[in-house]
Amino acid sequence: MKTIDTIKDLNLDELNNALAKTREEQFKLRFKKSRGDLAQTHLLRQAKVKVAQIKTLITQKEEVKNG
């Protein structure tokens, strides 16, 4: 998973791709947790935070583009 500093430099299309990838990872983690296979439950919160950060960056870049 990329750090927030490297994600800030991505353009809008790359951010949308990163968001889709992170959401897919989040889904897989939730599925593992429901089966009882996930020992590192902190990864769920990290994925949730990463989705929020990416969505915030997308919103900021769209405002700059449109505004």
Stockholm file with secondary structure:
# STOCKHOLM 1.0

chainA/1-67         MKTIDTIKDLNLDELNNALAKTREEQFKLRFKKSRGDLAQTHLLRQAKVKVAQIKTLITQKEEVKNG
#=GR chainA/1-67 SS CCCHHHHTTCCHHHHHHHHHHHHHHHHHHHHHHHHTCCSCTHHHHHHHHHHHHHHHHHHHHHHHHHC
#=GC SS_cons        CCCHHHHTTCCHHHHHHHHHHHHHHHHHHHHHHHHTCCSCTHHHHHHHHHHHHHHHHHHHHHHHHHC
//
